[in-house]
Amino acid sequence: MKKQPTLRGDELSLEKTLFAFRRKFSDMLRKEAEDLKCPISHIDTLTYIAEKGEPSMKDIANHLKITPPSATAIVEIMQKKKLITRVSNDKDRRSIRVALTPTAWKFFKSIHEKKFTVFTKMLSKLNDAERKQFTKILNILIKD
């Protein structure tokens, strides 16, 4: 029987810390954006569409790390709220792309401001040198 790989203590600690950071950010954003009544998955979807322009359903599913049917469910809810619209491809009718509506752009700006507020609150606990180091480390970690 092949032995399963295990995380060393420092790797496990880092993993827990990264997940705790993400959870803390999400919780603070949820609290800050309570008036928007928008789940984090929808905020992530709006942000991705805003960044990419008109991504496909498959692109959205891959970005959110969910199945295409789950992405479709999110998109349908957001479409009912008039936040997104489906755009067909004249060259390939099977290919559906998703775009933000003008209402969604206003909503996105509000969300973006709230994200900035939350992140600023979190980073305010660090001095300038620590913020620079934190940014440097994150950039190292997210490089492909």
C-alpha positions in Angstrom: 0.0 0.0 0.0 1.4 3.4 -1.1 1.9 5.9 1.7 -0.2 9.0 1.5 1.8 12.3 1.4 1.4 14.4 4.5 2.0 18.0 5.2 4.9 19.0 7.5 3.9 21.1 10.5 5.0 24.4 8.9 3.2 23.6 5.7 0.0 22.7 7.6 0.3 25.9 9.6 0.7 28.0 6.4 -2.3 26.2 4.8 -4.4 26.9 7.9 -3.3 30.5 7.9 -4.1 31.1 4.2 -7.5 29.5 4.6 -8.1 31.5 7.8 -7.1 34.7 5.9 -9.5 33.9 3.1 -12.3 33.1 5.6 -11.7 36.3 7.6 -11.7 38.4 4.4 -14.9 36.7 3.2 -16.6 37.2 6.6 -15.6 40.9 6.8 -16.8 41.4 3.2 -20.1 39.7 4.0 -20.6 42.0 6.9 -19.5 45.1 5.0 -21.7 44.2 2.0 -24.7 43.0 4.0 -26.9 45.6 2.5 -26.1 44.3 -1.0 -27.6 40.8 -0.2 -25.2 39.1 -2.5 -23.5 35.8 -1.8 -19.7 35.7 -2.1 -19.9 33.3 -5.1 -21.9 36.0 -7.0 -19.4 38.6 -6.0 -16.6 36.4 -7.3 -18.6 35.8 -10.5 -19.2 39.5 -11.1 -15.6 40.3 -10.5 -14.4 37.7 -12.9 -16.8 38.8 -15.6 -15.8 42.4 -15.1 -12.1 41.4 -15.5 -12.6 39.2 -18.5 -15.3 41.0 -20.5 -17.4 38.3 -21.9 -16.2 34.9 -20.6 -17.9 31.6 -21.5 -19.8 29.5 -19.0 -17.0 27.1 -19.0 -14.5 29.9 -18.2 -16.7 30.9 -15.2 -17.0 27.4 -14.0 -13.2 26.9 -14.2 -12.5 30.1 -12.5 -14.8 29.4 -9.6 -13.6 25.7 -9.5 -17.2 24.4 -9.8 -19.0 22.3 -12.3 -20.6 23.9 -15.4 -24.1 23.1 -14.2 -23.3 24.9 -10.9 -22.0 27.9 -12.9 -25.2 27.9 -15.0 -27.3 28.0 -11.8 -25.3 31.0 -10.5 -25.6 32.8 -13.9 -29.4 32.1 -14.1 -29.9 33.7 -10.7 -27.8 36.7 -11.6 -29.7 37.0 -14.9 -33.0 37.0 -13.1 -31.6 39.9 -11.0 -30.7 41.7 -14.3 -27.0 41.7 -13.4 -25.8 39.8 -16.4 -26.9 39.0 -19.9 -26.1 36.1 -22.1 -24.4 36.9 -25.4 -24.5 34.4 -28.3 -21.7 33.9 -30.7 -22.6 34.4 -34.3 -19.8 32.0 -35.4 -20.8 29.2 -33.0 -24.4 29.2 -31.7 -23.5 26.7 -29.0 -21.1 29.1 -27.5 -22.7 31.4 -24.9 -20.8 34.2 -23.3 -21.8 36.2 -20.3 -21.6 40.0 -19.9 -22.4 42.5 -17.2 -25.4 44.8 -17.6 -25.2 48.5 -16.7 -26.9 47.7 -13.4 -24.2 45.2 -12.7 -21.4 47.7 -13.4 -22.9 50.0 -10.7 -23.2 47.1 -8.4 -19.7 46.0 -9.2 -18.3 49.4 -8.3 -20.1 49.3 -5.0 -18.7 45.8 -4.3 -15.2 46.9 -5.3 -15.3 49.8 -2.9 -16.5 47.5 -0.1 -13.7 45.0 -0.9 -11.2 47.9 -0.8 -12.6 49.0 2.6 -12.3 45.5 4.0 -8.8 44.9 2.7 -7.7 48.3 4.0 -9.0 47.5 7.4 -7.1 44.2 7.4 -3.9 45.7 6.2 -4.1 48.6 8.6 -2.7 46.2 11.2 0.6 46.1 9.3 3.2 48.8 9.1 4.6 49.9 5.7 7.5 47.4 5.7 5.2 44.5 6.7 2.7 45.5 3.9 5.5 45.6 1.3 6.7 42.2 2.5 3.2 40.8 2.5 2.7 42.0 -1.0 6.0 40.5 -2.1 5.2 37.1 -0.6 1.7 37.0 -2.1 3.2 37.8 -5.5 5.7 35.0 -5.2 2.9 32.5 -4.1 0.5 33.4 -7.0 3.1 33.2 -9.8 2.6 30.3 -12.2 
